[in-house]
Each structure stands twice: as structure tokens, then as C-alpha cells.
Amino acid sequence: MLKSDFHKIKIFSAAIFLAALLFSCGNDIKEVQDFLAEKNLPIGVANDVYLIHTDSGRVKTKLITPLMYDFGNRTEHPYQEFPEGIEVTNYDQLGDSVTLMGNYAKTYTKTKISEVKGDVVVINHKDKSRLYTDQLFWDQNTHYIYTEKAFRLYRKLDTLKGSGFESNEDLTKVITSNPSGVVYVKEDNEIKTDTIKK
């Protein structure tokens, strides 16, 4: 009987200590956030994230990542960091999709601009075009992607390589500097082959 009472007292004492700790920490959340920001620590950590964003019952975006850090406590440039990679798929109204993948990503909350690095791939699933590069910036507001790094773009009829690339996120309107490759251009219902070298 004595052993059982001692066990109950230990549990009760631990519960009181935990409650006191929680109430003492809960008084000033701003102080905790400032402390985390000062030590460059995130205010939130999530593992095995599978996030689906819908609008009016329609899936618009799907995000998958093994690890996400939330640095929303930064006053100047709050951001989310994905140190173990990210996969984001955007769906249009017809259900067609574009996927962006990379080994590392950082998204700035205020500007909605993301930097994706390491084995970056963008896939337009409808027309099977693929972009490969080592670093890419993605503006979520304008649905625009760009890089100054070397890239390879494979489309149904042509292949482009070079450095410096801009496009809408579905890879259908491309601007590039220093390109090389074979491009097929349809003009007056004729398909012509043109080799671009600079």
C-alpha cells in the first residue's frame, strides 16, 4: 500500500511541476518568439508533411516534404525552410498539373518567393516537358520561375540547354540567354528545324 501511495504522490508532483512550467512559459509568447529568433531557432517543426490546399472544393496545391522549419518569428524576412527537400504540385482548373521538386527549399512568407536548390526538376505533366537545373527561384504570386544557373529543358519536339532561364511555371513561354539546342518552330503550317547557338 505504501509503494502505491508513493507512486501516486510522484505522479501528482510531476503533474503540478508540469502545470507550473506551462503557466510560467505561457505568460509572454513574444519573449519566447524573440528568444527563438535571437538563437536562430524555428518556432515550429513539422515532420512528414503532406499538405493539400483546396479552393471551393478543388485541389489547387499539394506539398510533400519530410521536414519543415517555420521561421515565422523573423520580423524582416519570415520564411519556411525545407532542408530535406520538397515536392510541390500545382493544379489548374482543368486538372492539369505542374510539379516542382528539389533537395532544399526556402519560401519567404511576405514575398511568396521560393528558392529551390539541388537537383531541381520542373515537370509539366500535360505536355511532358521537363526542366533540370541546380537552382531555381519561383514567384508564387506571378507563377513565374527563373534561374541564372545552367539548365536543360526537354519538350516534345525540342531540347534547349544553356544558362539563364525564365518561364511561366508550366514551361510554355520561355526566355533564355546563351541557349544551344534544336528548336522546332511551326510557321505557316510548316515545321522547320532551327539550331540555336550563341
Residue frames relative to the residue before (quaternion, step in Angstrom):
aa qw qx qy qz dx dy dz
M 1.0000 0.0000 0.0000 0.0000 0.00 0.00 0.00
L 0.6419 0.5371 -0.3114 0.4501 3.58 1.01 -0.84
K 0.6410 0.5277 -0.3125 0.4615 3.57 1.01 -0.85
S 0.6528 0.5148 -0.3052 0.4644 3.59 0.99 -0.84
D 0.6531 0.5051 -0.3092 0.4720 3.61 0.98 -0.86
F 0.6385 0.5257 -0.3248 0.4589 3.59 0.98 -0.83
H 0.6358 0.5272 -0.3162 0.4667 3.59 1.04 -0.84
K 0.6523 0.5075 -0.3138 0.4673 3.62 0.99 -0.84
I 0.6413 0.5212 -0.3218 0.4621 3.58 0.99 -0.81
K 0.6359 0.5264 -0.3283 0.4590 3.61 1.00 -0.80
I 0.6640 0.4951 -0.3001 0.4732 3.58 0.91 -0.90
F 0.6564 0.5112 -0.3067 0.4623 3.59 0.94 -0.90
S 0.6529 0.5112 -0.3070 0.4671 3.61 0.96 -0.88
A 0.6531 0.5084 -0.3128 0.4661 3.57 0.97 -0.84
A 0.6449 0.5213 -0.3191 0.4588 3.59 1.01 -0.79
I 0.6475 0.5066 -0.3131 0.4754 3.60 1.00 -0.84
F 0.6482 0.5185 -0.3145 0.4606 3.58 0.96 -0.89
L 0.6663 0.5020 -0.2977 0.4640 3.60 0.93 -0.91
A 0.6485 0.5106 -0.3152 0.4684 3.60 0.97 -0.83
A 0.6488 0.5085 -0.3156 0.4700 3.61 0.97 -0.85
L 0.6453 0.5232 -0.3149 0.4590 3.57 1.00 -0.83
L 0.6733 0.4982 -0.2955 0.4595 3.58 0.91 -0.90
F 0.6788 0.4824 -0.3018 0.4641 3.58 0.94 -0.87
S 0.6521 0.5060 -0.3302 0.4579 3.61 0.99 -0.72
C 0.6835 0.4682 -0.2892 0.4796 3.64 1.03 -0.70
G 0.6739 0.5449 -0.2949 0.4025 3.57 1.05 -0.70
N 0.5043 0.6903 -0.4163 0.3096 3.58 1.21 -0.26
D 0.8227 0.0594 -0.0085 0.5653 3.62 0.87 -0.85
I 0.2070 -0.8110 0.5395 0.0911 3.56 0.01 1.31
K 0.5895 0.5850 -0.3652 0.4206 3.59 1.09 -0.69
E 0.6331 0.5287 -0.3291 0.4597 3.59 1.02 -0.80
V 0.6535 0.5050 -0.3122 0.4695 3.58 0.97 -0.85
Q 0.6606 0.5032 -0.3104 0.4627 3.60 0.92 -0.88
D 0.6489 0.5092 -0.3183 0.4673 3.60 0.99 -0.82
F 0.6291 0.5305 -0.3285 0.4637 3.57 1.04 -0.79
L 0.6677 0.4965 -0.2987 0.4674 3.59 0.92 -0.92
A 0.6470 0.5100 -0.3185 0.4688 3.60 1.00 -0.80
E 0.6503 0.5263 -0.3121 0.4502 3.57 0.96 -0.88
K 0.7278 0.3995 -0.2210 0.5117 3.59 1.01 -0.80
N 0.4118 -0.7290 0.4407 0.3238 3.60 1.36 0.08
L 0.4126 0.6821 -0.4809 0.3649 3.54 0.97 0.97
P 0.4914 -0.6632 0.4677 0.3160 3.62 -1.02 0.69
I 0.4479 -0.6651 0.5155 0.3023 3.56 -1.23 0.44
G 0.7978 0.1022 -0.0745 0.5895 3.57 1.29 -0.18
V 0.0988 -0.7660 0.6338 0.0431 3.54 -1.17 0.71
A 0.0267 -0.7982 0.6017 -0.0034 3.58 -0.89 0.93
N 0.2099 -0.7745 0.5888 0.0967 3.56 -0.99 0.90
D 0.8546 0.1044 -0.0873 0.5012 3.55 -1.21 0.67
V 0.1264 0.8268 -0.5289 0.1436 3.55 0.78 1.13
Y 0.0353 0.7393 -0.6708 0.0469 3.54 -1.02 0.95
L 0.0538 0.8401 -0.5277 0.1131 3.55 0.04 1.35
I 0.0819 -0.7830 0.6160 0.0274 3.57 -0.88 0.97
H 0.1602 -0.7780 0.6037 0.0673 3.56 -0.82 1.06
T 0.0645 -0.8081 0.5855 0.0046 3.57 -0.73 1.06
D 0.1069 -0.7555 0.6414 0.0801 3.53 -1.29 0.44
S 0.8313 -0.0607 -0.0252 0.5520 3.58 -0.63 1.19
G 0.7291 -0.4501 0.2288 0.4621 3.58 0.98 0.86
R 0.6422 0.5037 -0.3260 0.4772 3.59 1.27 -0.04
V 0.4365 -0.6880 0.5124 0.2710 3.59 -0.90 0.94
K 0.1624 -0.8009 0.5725 0.0669 3.56 -0.79 1.07
T 0.8122 0.0156 0.0485 0.5811 3.59 0.94 -0.91
K 0.0898 -0.7532 0.6490 0.0595 3.52 -1.19 0.72
L 0.0697 -0.7985 0.5980 0.0015 3.59 -0.82 1.03
I 0.0269 -0.7821 0.6223 -0.0179 3.56 -0.90 1.00
T 0.1916 0.7641 -0.6009 0.1355 3.58 -0.89 0.95
P 0.4693 -0.6785 0.4756 0.3053 3.61 -1.03 0.65
L 0.8150 0.0593 0.0036 0.5764 3.61 1.12 -0.59
M 0.0035 0.7923 -0.6093 0.0310 3.56 -0.94 0.96
Y 0.1551 -0.7559 0.6309 0.0808 3.55 -1.01 0.94
D 0.2131 -0.7699 0.5911 0.1114 3.56 -0.96 0.91
F 0.0542 -0.7866 0.6148 -0.0163 3.55 -0.58 1.25
G 0.1588 0.8300 -0.5119 0.1547 3.56 0.93 0.93
N 0.5774 0.5990 -0.3679 0.4154 3.59 1.28 -0.12
R 0.5026 0.6301 -0.4428 0.3927 3.63 1.22 0.05
T 0.3861 -0.7493 0.4857 0.2315 3.60 -0.68 1.03
E 0.7122 0.4529 -0.2658 0.4658 3.61 0.93 -0.83
H 0.8229 -0.0239 0.0863 0.5610 3.57 0.62 -1.14
P 0.0845 -0.8047 0.5865 0.0374 3.64 0.20 1.18
Y 0.0292 0.8161 -0.5743 0.0582 3.57 -1.01 0.78
Q 0.3025 -0.6791 0.6266 0.2339 3.50 -1.44 0.13
E 0.1778 -0.7942 0.5770 0.0681 3.55 -0.96 0.91
F 0.1430 -0.7732 0.6162 0.0441 3.54 -1.06 0.90
P 0.1018 -0.8741 0.4714 0.0570 3.62 0.40 1.20
E 0.7370 0.3826 -0.2330 0.5061 3.61 1.17 -0.36
G 0.7314 -0.4318 0.2303 0.4749 3.57 1.16 0.51
I 0.1470 -0.7784 0.6087 0.0445 3.49 -1.34 0.41
E 0.0521 -0.7455 0.6617 0.0606 3.54 -1.29 0.51
V 0.0061 -0.7958 0.6031 -0.0547 3.57 -0.61 1.21
T 0.0605 -0.7816 0.6206 0.0179 3.58 -0.89 0.98
N 0.1531 -0.7731 0.6125 0.0613 3.54 -0.87 1.08
Y 0.1908 -0.7804 0.5902 0.0787 3.56 -1.01 0.90
D 0.3008 -0.7361 0.5708 0.2045 3.59 -0.97 0.81
Q 0.7487 -0.4226 0.2665 0.4356 3.59 -1.29 0.01
L 0.6775 0.4745 -0.2935 0.4793 3.59 1.19 -0.48
G 0.5694 -0.6082 0.3757 0.4059 3.58 1.29 -0.08
D 0.4701 0.6431 -0.4649 0.3864 3.61 1.27 0.06
S 0.1688 -0.8278 0.5333 0.0424 3.54 -1.03 0.74
V 0.1714 -0.7268 0.6566 0.1057 3.49 -1.39 0.50
T 0.1498 -0.7982 0.5810 0.0539 3.58 -0.88 1.00
L 0.1291 -0.7587 0.6365 0.0508 3.53 -1.08 0.90
M 0.0079 0.8045 -0.5916 0.0510 3.58 -0.79 1.07
G 0.1494 0.7782 -0.6044 0.0824 3.56 -1.19 0.57
N 0.6029 -0.6015 0.4044 0.3334 3.56 -1.29 0.39
Y 0.7829 0.0860 -0.0292 0.6155 3.59 1.24 -0.42
A 0.0549 0.8004 -0.5964 0.0277 3.58 -1.08 0.65
K 0.0738 -0.7481 0.6575 0.0515 3.51 -1.31 0.55
T 0.0931 -0.7966 0.5970 0.0194 3.58 -0.84 1.03
Y 0.2787 -0.7580 0.5701 0.1508 3.56 -0.76 1.09
T 0.4670 -0.7475 0.4116 0.2317 3.52 -0.57 1.26
K 0.7024 0.4764 -0.2831 0.4467 3.61 0.87 -0.90
T 0.7721 0.3674 -0.1954 0.4802 3.60 0.83 -0.93
K 0.2921 -0.7716 0.5024 0.2588 3.60 1.24 -0.47
I 0.4681 0.6236 -0.4772 0.4053 3.57 1.06 0.79
S 0.1534 -0.7933 0.5870 0.0504 3.54 -0.90 1.02
E 0.1941 -0.7207 0.6496 0.1445 3.51 -1.23 0.64
V 0.0623 -0.7838 0.6179 0.0025 3.57 -0.79 1.04
K 0.0402 -0.8229 0.5659 -0.0323 3.59 -0.82 1.03
G 0.7922 0.3597 -0.2468 0.4268 3.51 -1.32 0.44
D 0.8255 -0.1997 0.0941 0.5194 3.57 -0.37 1.27
V 0.1517 0.8160 -0.5375 0.1490 3.57 0.85 1.01
V 0.0115 -0.7791 0.6260 -0.0320 3.55 -0.97 0.97
V 0.0702 -0.7477 0.6585 0.0486 3.56 -1.08 0.86
I 0.0674 -0.8114 0.5806 -0.0105 3.58 -0.76 1.06
N 0.1878 -0.7150 0.6630 0.1180 3.53 -0.94 0.99
H 0.3089 -0.8073 0.4754 0.1637 3.59 -0.24 1.27
K 0.6111 0.5735 -0.3609 0.4091 3.59 1.10 -0.58
D 0.8201 0.1963 -0.1068 0.5268 3.60 0.71 -1.01
K 0.4886 -0.7218 0.3858 0.3025 3.59 1.30 0.33
S 0.4058 0.6954 -0.5047 0.3114 3.63 1.10 0.46
R 0.1132 -0.7984 0.5911 0.0183 3.54 -1.16 0.79
L 0.1501 -0.7621 0.6249 0.0782 3.54 -1.06 0.85
Y 0.0822 -0.7790 0.6211 0.0261 3.57 -0.99 0.94
T 0.2005 0.7533 -0.6096 0.1442 3.58 -0.93 0.91
D 0.5245 -0.6488 0.4483 0.3211 3.58 -1.27 0.11
Q 0.7876 0.0798 -0.0529 0.6087 3.59 1.23 -0.36
L 0.0179 0.8018 -0.5944 0.0588 3.55 -0.95 0.88
F 0.2028 -0.7360 0.6307 0.1396 3.56 -1.14 0.71
W 0.1171 -0.7991 0.5896 0.0101 3.55 -0.95 0.97
D 0.1788 -0.7675 0.6100 0.0823 3.56 -0.70 1.13
Q 0.2935 -0.8014 0.4997 0.1482 3.57 -0.32 1.27
N 0.6063 0.5630 -0.3591 0.4318 3.60 1.16 -0.51
T 0.7860 0.3051 -0.1515 0.5158 3.59 0.88 -0.94
H 0.3535 -0.7482 0.4800 0.2914 3.60 1.34 -0.14
Y 0.4592 0.6716 -0.4243 0.3976 3.54 0.99 0.96
I 0.1274 -0.7827 0.6056 0.0660 3.59 -1.07 0.77
Y 0.0608 0.8010 -0.5934 0.0504 3.58 -1.12 0.63
T 0.0168 -0.7764 0.6300 0.0000 3.53 -1.29 0.55
E 0.3254 -0.7054 0.5895 0.2215 3.55 -1.27 0.46
K 0.5531 0.6284 -0.3728 0.4003 3.57 1.31 -0.18
A 0.6603 -0.4579 0.4017 0.4394 3.54 -1.37 0.09
F 0.0449 -0.8014 0.5964 0.0019 3.57 -1.10 0.71
R 0.1461 -0.7208 0.6626 0.1415 3.53 -1.43 0.24
L 0.0630 -0.7900 0.6098 0.0065 3.55 -0.83 1.03
Y 0.0881 -0.7892 0.6077 0.0104 3.56 -0.69 1.15
R 0.0059 -0.7804 0.6243 -0.0335 3.54 -0.79 1.12
K 0.7582 -0.4088 0.2498 0.4422 3.55 -1.30 0.20
L 0.8253 0.2261 -0.0927 0.5091 3.58 0.83 -0.95
D 0.8175 0.1932 -0.1032 0.5326 3.61 1.13 -0.28
T 0.2472 -0.7323 0.6184 0.1423 3.50 -1.41 0.30
L 0.0685 -0.7882 0.6113 0.0193 3.56 -0.91 0.94
K 0.0252 -0.7602 0.6489 0.0170 3.54 -1.14 0.76
G 0.3198 0.7455 -0.5491 0.2010 3.56 -1.17 0.45
S 0.4008 -0.6547 0.5494 0.3299 3.52 -1.23 -0.56
G 0.7392 0.3085 -0.2850 0.5265 3.54 -0.96 0.89
F 0.1760 0.7923 -0.5437 0.2138 3.55 -0.37 1.27
E 0.0211 0.7596 -0.6499 0.0136 3.57 -1.09 0.82
S 0.1459 0.7879 -0.5873 0.1142 3.55 -1.07 0.70
N 0.5046 -0.5244 0.5404 0.4223 3.51 -1.32 0.12
E 0.6601 -0.5840 0.2958 0.3683 3.59 -1.10 0.62
D 0.6749 0.4708 -0.3263 0.4652 3.65 1.14 -0.25
L 0.4953 -0.7218 0.3776 0.3019 3.60 1.35 0.34
T 0.4873 0.6853 -0.4333 0.3243 3.62 1.12 0.46
K 0.7537 0.2396 -0.1654 0.5892 3.64 1.20 -0.38
V 0.0182 -0.8546 0.5133 -0.0771 3.53 -0.08 1.37
I 0.0423 -0.7338 0.6769 0.0390 3.54 -1.15 0.79
T 0.0576 0.8159 -0.5708 0.0724 3.57 -0.80 0.99
S 0.2307 -0.7318 0.6168 0.1757 3.55 -1.23 0.48
N 0.8311 0.1632 -0.1587 0.5074 3.56 -1.16 0.67
P 0.2572 0.7960 -0.5204 0.1713 3.63 0.81 0.87
S 0.0049 -0.7372 0.6708 0.0816 3.50 -1.40 0.20
G 0.4450 0.6826 -0.4951 0.3014 3.56 -1.10 0.60
V 0.5176 -0.6048 0.5039 0.3352 3.51 -1.36 -0.09
V 0.0497 -0.7981 0.6004 -0.0125 3.56 -0.80 1.09
Y 0.2355 -0.7522 0.6016 0.1295 3.55 -0.95 0.92
V 0.0806 -0.8009 0.5933 -0.0016 3.55 -0.72 1.12
K 0.2431 -0.7580 0.5887 0.1404 3.59 -0.84 0.96
E 0.0997 0.7931 -0.5877 0.1250 3.55 -0.59 1.19
D 0.8331 -0.0225 -0.0401 0.5512 3.60 -0.71 1.08
N 0.6681 -0.5326 0.2752 0.4408 3.56 0.98 0.96
E 0.6077 0.4877 -0.3882 0.4921 3.60 1.17 0.46
I 0.3097 -0.7313 0.5757 0.1945 3.54 -1.06 0.74
K 0.0667 -0.8047 0.5900 0.0038 3.55 -0.72 1.09
T 0.3364 -0.7180 0.5716 0.2111 3.55 -1.16 0.61
D 0.0059 -0.7918 0.6098 -0.0336 3.53 -0.92 0.92
T 0.2184 -0.7640 0.5935 0.1281 3.55 -0.86 0.94
I 0.1749 -0.7960 0.5752 0.0710 3.54 -0.73 1.08
K 0.1310 0.7604 -0.6284 0.0988 3.56 -0.84 1.00
K 0.0915 -0.8062 0.5834 0.0377 3.52 -0.95 0.83
